[in-house]
Every structure is written in C-alpha cells, then in structure tokens.
Amino acid sequence: MPTIDILGGRVAYEILGEGDPIVLTPGGRFSMGVPGLRPLAEALALHMKVLIWDRPNAGASDLKFTGETESDMHADTLAELLRALDMAPAVVAGGSAGARVSLITALRHPDVVSKVLGWWLSGGVYGTLILAMTYNLPFMATALTGGMKAVAEMPQWAETIAANPGNRQRLLDMDAQEFIDVMDRWVRAFVPEEGKPIPGVTADELASIAKPTVIWRSSPLDRYHTEETSVRVHGLIPGARLVDPPWGDDEWSRLQVLSSQGKGHIFDTWPKLAPQILEYSKAI
C-alpha cells in the first residue's frame, strides 16, 4: 500500500481506475478497508479514476492531532493529497464523517474540488452528541486519569496501531496535557448549536460553497444523520440537489442491528450508490 508524506505525517492511499478523478472518504474513524467502500470504489473505477485513503487517525496513516477540528485536519490533508497526486480538482464524495470532510474541503480548498457528493450527514442533538462520545470524551477521560500509556492501550486505537505500529509510539511521545487540550478543542465541534447545521460548520459557511453539490436525503428514522440535517444543508448550499438514496428508510437502523450481531457492517450497501454517483459526477 503506497504512502506519502502530507503536512508532516504519512498518509496511506490507493488509486483505482482511469478517467475523471473522484475521492471517496468513509465515515467514522474507519479505514479505506472498511466493508462497502472498496466495492463502491471498484464499481466507480470502471469509469473514473478513484482515490481511496486512510485519514490521519485511521488505518495505516499516521496519528495526528492538529487543526481546529479533526474534520478540518482531514480536509486540509485531503486537499494536499489531491495536489500531490495530481488529481485536483476532483469530485469529493463521502458518507457520514466523509460527507463532512468533503464539504469542509470545498470550503477550505475550493481549488481542489470540482463537485461535492455527500450522504448520511451527521446532525441533530443526539447525532452530534454521540460523536463527542465516540471521538473525544473517552480519550480525554482516559488521558486525565491514566496518561498517554493508558490512551495508547485503548481498543479504539488497535486497528491503526496494527496497520502502522509506529502509531503507538506517537501516542506515547505526546504530552498528556497537549493531548487533553486537543480533545477539548475538537469536542467543541460536537456541541449542538442552532447556527451550525453540521458539526463545526456554520450556516453561513455552507451558503458560501460555490461547487455543484448533491446531498442524499437521510431517512426520517435515522437519529444519527437526520433527514432535517440533509434537507437543511441542501437548502443552504446554492444550487445544491437533494436526491433520494437507493435504499429504504429503515436502512441505517437495519444495518446497525446486523452490525451489532456480527452479521454485516453499516456501510455494506454503499456500492448501491455507484450508478447515482456516476450520473451526478458527470451531470452536475
């Protein structure tokens, strides 16, 4: 798996296919090996040049704790990665956290973006606060009581340490107070605010996006990526299109249940998006 130095850290990536460029970013802190992402990339690679990558703090990329928010850091890294690989401007696409990174990349680095495609946008009080409980507060609490050795032993880092053993030492080398300060700064993006439809991004910022954008409507049953969030974001971005996904309203909850039973993954049906992604990548 190739890696490249981007903004002081090694980033793992893979390129599939030829043609107009598109980058896919998964949600959570999942790697590019997460179920559902590669089959989607392979379907698109029959027609496009597809970049998949491990964000800092995921997969085989280096751990890194910079930026006002973690999504800002990811967006800055993605922009430099696209430039370094001579793939800019590209369609930036992703789901959940990947959708947030795609939108922030268009805000912070419009020169590397041709179009934005996003689905499963995290939002709402529950959907936003659960992110704080997933990405920041447990790590902050552990550092406060056990220091960086305890942080390095948390199971949430096991996959990235296995893929990139140097990441354990990166955690151990970090000053505990500095790490706590970063977690404290990053968690602020996940404090629900009326003027921020998605974590860390204001309504005015969304209204300034000048790239063709497609937002997939979220399910009214999804408390993590609310329908209201998808509709509101679509309404704020000038000229954005709101489209229905290729699955039913129970998709997120169905996949959550299966995942909890060890019978699948929450991104398993992402390959169903391929026809729409191909259509909107060329049509908008």
C-alpha positions as CSV (number, residue, x, y, z in Angstrom):
1,M,0.0,0.0,0.0
2,P,1.6,3.3,-1.0
3,T,2.1,6.1,1.5
4,I,3.0,9.8,1.0
5,D,4.1,12.5,3.4
6,I,1.4,15.1,3.8
7,L,1.6,18.0,6.2
8,G,4.1,16.2,8.4
9,G,2.5,12.8,8.5
10,R,2.4,9.7,6.3
11,V,-0.9,9.1,4.6
12,A,-1.8,5.7,3.1
13,Y,-3.8,5.7,-0.1
14,E,-4.8,3.7,-3.2
15,I,-5.8,4.7,-6.7
16,L,-8.1,2.6,-8.9
17,G,-9.1,3.0,-12.5
18,E,-8.6,5.8,-15.0
19,G,-10.6,8.9,-16.1
20,D,-12.0,11.9,-14.3
21,P,-10.9,11.9,-10.6
22,I,-13.0,11.2,-7.6
23,V,-12.1,10.6,-4.0
24,L,-14.1,8.6,-1.6
25,T,-13.9,9.2,2.2
26,P,-15.6,6.8,4.6
27,G,-17.3,7.7,7.9
28,G,-16.3,7.1,11.5
29,R,-12.6,6.6,12.0
30,F,-12.8,3.7,9.6
31,S,-10.0,2.9,7.2
32,M,-10.3,2.6,3.4
33,G,-10.5,-1.2,4.1
34,V,-13.9,-0.8,5.7
35,P,-16.6,-3.1,4.2
36,G,-18.6,-1.4,1.5
37,L,-16.0,1.2,0.4
38,R,-13.8,-0.9,-1.9
39,P,-16.7,-2.5,-3.8
40,L,-18.0,1.1,-4.4
41,A,-14.6,2.2,-5.5
42,E,-14.2,-0.7,-7.8
43,A,-17.6,-0.1,-9.4
44,L,-16.7,3.5,-10.0
45,A,-13.2,2.6,-11.2
46,L,-14.7,1.1,-14.3
47,H,-15.4,4.6,-15.4
48,M,-13.3,7.0,-13.3
49,K,-10.0,7.4,-11.5
50,V,-10.8,6.7,-7.9
51,L,-8.8,7.7,-4.8
52,I,-9.4,5.9,-1.5
53,W,-7.3,6.9,1.5
54,D,-6.8,6.5,5.2
55,R,-7.4,9.7,7.1
56,P,-4.9,10.6,9.9
57,N,-6.0,8.6,12.9
58,A,-7.5,5.8,10.8
59,G,-6.0,2.7,9.1
60,A,-2.3,2.8,8.1
61,S,-1.9,6.6,8.2
62,D,0.0,8.3,11.0
63,L,-1.8,9.5,14.0
64,K,-2.0,13.3,14.1
65,F,-3.6,15.8,16.4
66,T,-3.7,19.2,14.8
67,G,-6.3,21.6,13.4
68,E,-9.2,23.4,15.0
69,T,-11.3,20.2,14.5
70,E,-10.4,16.7,13.4
71,S,-12.5,17.2,10.3
72,D,-10.6,20.4,9.4
73,M,-7.3,18.5,9.7
74,H,-8.7,15.8,7.5
75,A,-9.9,18.3,4.9
76,D,-6.5,20.0,4.8
77,T,-4.8,16.7,4.5
78,L,-7.1,15.6,1.6
79,A,-6.5,18.8,-0.3
80,E,-2.7,18.4,-0.1
81,L,-3.1,14.7,-1.0
82,L,-5.1,15.6,-4.1
83,R,-2.5,18.2,-5.1
84,A,0.4,15.8,-4.5
85,L,-1.2,13.1,-6.6
86,D,-2.1,15.5,-9.4
87,M,-5.8,14.6,-9.0
88,A,-7.1,18.1,-8.4
89,P,-9.7,19.2,-9.0
90,A,-11.7,16.1,-8.1
91,V,-15.2,15.1,-7.2
92,V,-15.1,14.8,-3.4
93,A,-17.6,12.2,-2.1
94,G,-18.3,10.5,1.2
95,G,-20.8,9.4,3.8
96,S,-21.2,10.5,7.5
97,A,-17.9,11.9,8.6
98,G,-16.7,11.5,5.0
99,A,-19.5,13.8,3.9
100,R,-18.5,16.4,6.5
101,V,-14.9,16.2,5.3
102,S,-16.0,16.6,1.7
103,L,-18.0,19.7,2.5
104,I,-15.2,21.2,4.6
105,T,-12.7,20.5,1.8
106,A,-14.9,22.5,-0.6
107,L,-15.0,25.4,1.9
108,R,-11.3,25.5,2.8
109,H,-9.8,24.4,-0.5
110,P,-12.2,25.1,-3.4
111,D,-9.4,24.8,-5.9
112,V,-9.1,21.0,-5.4
113,V,-12.8,20.3,-5.7
114,S,-14.9,20.0,-8.8
115,K,-18.1,18.7,-7.2
116,V,-19.3,17.6,-3.8
117,L,-21.4,14.4,-3.2
118,G,-22.5,13.7,0.4
119,W,-24.8,11.2,2.2
120,W,-25.6,10.4,5.8
121,L,-24.7,13.9,7.1
122,S,-24.4,13.7,10.9
123,G,-26.6,16.2,12.7
124,G,-29.3,16.7,15.3
125,V,-28.8,16.8,19.0
126,Y,-28.4,13.1,19.5
127,G,-26.5,12.5,16.3
128,T,-24.0,15.3,17.2
129,L,-23.5,14.4,20.9
130,I,-22.9,10.7,20.1
131,L,-19.9,11.9,18.0
132,A,-18.4,13.6,21.1
133,M,-18.9,10.3,23.0
134,T,-17.2,8.4,20.1
135,Y,-14.3,10.6,19.1
136,N,-13.2,12.7,22.0
137,L,-14.6,12.3,25.5
138,P,-13.4,8.7,26.3
139,F,-9.9,9.6,25.1
140,M,-9.9,12.8,27.2
141,A,-11.2,11.0,30.3
142,T,-8.5,8.3,29.9
143,A,-5.7,10.8,29.5
144,L,-6.9,12.7,32.6
145,T,-6.7,9.6,34.7
146,G,-4.1,7.3,33.1
147,G,-1.9,9.5,30.9
148,M,-0.8,8.6,27.4
149,K,0.2,5.0,28.2
150,A,-3.5,4.3,29.1
151,V,-4.6,6.1,25.9
152,A,-2.3,4.0,23.8
153,E,-3.9,0.8,25.2
154,M,-7.4,1.8,24.4
155,P,-9.0,-0.7,22.0
156,Q,-10.1,2.2,19.7
157,W,-6.5,2.5,18.5
158,A,-5.9,-1.2,18.0
159,E,-6.6,-1.3,14.2
160,T,-4.4,1.7,13.4
161,I,-1.6,0.5,15.6
162,A,-1.7,-2.9,13.9
163,A,-1.6,-1.3,10.5
164,N,1.0,1.3,11.5
165,P,3.0,0.1,14.6
166,G,4.7,3.5,14.9
167,N,1.3,5.0,15.9
168,R,1.7,3.5,19.4
169,Q,4.9,5.4,20.0
170,R,3.4,8.5,18.6
171,L,0.7,8.4,21.3
172,L,3.3,7.6,24.0
173,D,5.5,10.5,22.8
174,M,2.7,13.0,23.0
175,D,2.4,15.2,26.2
176,A,-0.8,14.2,28.0
177,Q,-1.8,17.8,28.7
178,E,-1.4,18.7,25.0
179,F,-3.5,15.7,24.0
180,I,-6.2,16.7,26.5
181,D,-6.2,20.2,25.1
182,V,-6.6,18.9,21.6
183,M,-9.6,16.7,22.6
184,D,-11.1,19.6,24.4
185,R,-10.8,21.8,21.3
186,W,-12.0,19.1,18.9
187,V,-15.1,18.2,21.1
188,R,-16.4,21.7,20.8
189,A,-17.4,21.0,17.2
190,F,-19.9,18.4,18.6
191,V,-21.7,20.8,20.9
192,P,-25.1,21.3,19.1
193,E,-25.6,24.9,18.0
194,E,-28.6,26.4,16.1
195,G,-26.3,28.2,13.7
196,K,-24.2,25.0,12.9
197,P,-26.3,22.5,10.8
198,I,-23.4,20.0,10.8
199,P,-20.6,19.8,13.4
200,G,-18.1,22.6,13.1
201,V,-19.6,24.2,10.1
202,T,-21.9,27.3,10.2
203,A,-24.9,28.0,8.0
204,D,-23.1,31.0,6.5
205,E,-20.1,28.8,5.6
206,L,-22.4,26.2,3.9
207,A,-24.1,29.1,2.0
208,S,-20.7,30.1,0.6
209,I,-19.9,26.8,-1.1
210,A,-19.8,27.5,-4.8
211,K,-19.3,24.0,-6.1
212,P,-22.0,21.8,-7.7
213,T,-23.3,19.7,-4.8
214,V,-25.6,16.7,-4.4
215,I,-26.9,15.7,-1.0
216,W,-28.7,12.4,-0.4
217,R,-31.8,12.7,1.7
218,S,-31.4,11.0,5.1
219,S,-34.1,8.8,6.5
220,P,-36.7,10.2,8.9
221,L,-36.0,7.2,11.1
222,D,-32.2,7.9,11.3
223,R,-31.3,9.7,14.6
224,Y,-27.6,9.8,13.7
225,H,-27.9,11.5,10.3
226,T,-31.3,13.2,10.5
227,E,-33.5,14.0,7.5
228,E,-33.7,17.5,8.7
229,T,-29.9,17.9,8.6
230,S,-29.8,16.7,5.0
231,V,-32.6,19.0,3.9
232,R,-31.2,22.0,5.7
233,V,-27.7,21.6,4.3
234,H,-29.1,21.1,0.8
235,G,-31.2,24.3,1.2
236,L,-28.2,26.4,2.3
237,I,-25.8,25.5,-0.5
238,P,-26.6,27.5,-3.6
239,G,-27.9,25.2,-6.4
240,A,-27.5,22.0,-4.5
241,R,-29.6,19.0,-5.4
242,L,-31.4,16.8,-2.9
243,V,-31.8,13.3,-4.1
244,D,-33.3,10.1,-2.6
245,P,-30.9,7.2,-1.8
246,P,-31.1,3.7,-3.4
247,W,-32.4,2.2,-0.2
248,G,-35.4,2.3,2.1
249,D,-36.0,4.4,5.2
250,D,-35.0,1.6,7.5
251,E,-31.5,1.1,6.0
252,W,-29.4,2.7,8.7
253,S,-31.3,1.0,11.6
254,R,-31.3,-2.3,9.8
255,L,-27.6,-2.2,9.2
256,Q,-26.9,-1.1,12.8
257,V,-28.8,-4.1,14.1
258,L,-26.9,-6.5,11.7
259,S,-23.6,-5.0,12.6
260,S,-24.3,-5.3,16.3
261,Q,-25.0,-9.0,15.7
262,G,-21.8,-9.5,13.8
263,K,-23.7,-10.1,10.5
264,G,-22.5,-7.2,8.5
265,H,-21.3,-3.6,8.5
266,I,-23.1,-0.3,8.5
267,F,-21.5,0.6,5.1
268,D,-22.3,-2.7,3.4
269,T,-24.8,-1.3,0.9
270,W,-22.7,1.7,-0.2
271,P,-22.0,0.1,-3.6
272,K,-25.7,0.7,-4.4
273,L,-24.7,4.3,-4.8
274,A,-22.4,3.7,-7.7
275,P,-24.9,4.4,-10.5
276,Q,-26.1,7.7,-8.9
277,I,-22.5,8.8,-8.2
278,L,-21.5,8.2,-11.8
279,E,-24.6,10.1,-13.0
280,Y,-24.1,13.1,-10.8
281,S,-20.4,13.2,-11.2
282,K,-20.9,13.8,-14.9
283,A,-24.3,15.6,-14.9
284,I,-23.9,18.5,-12.4
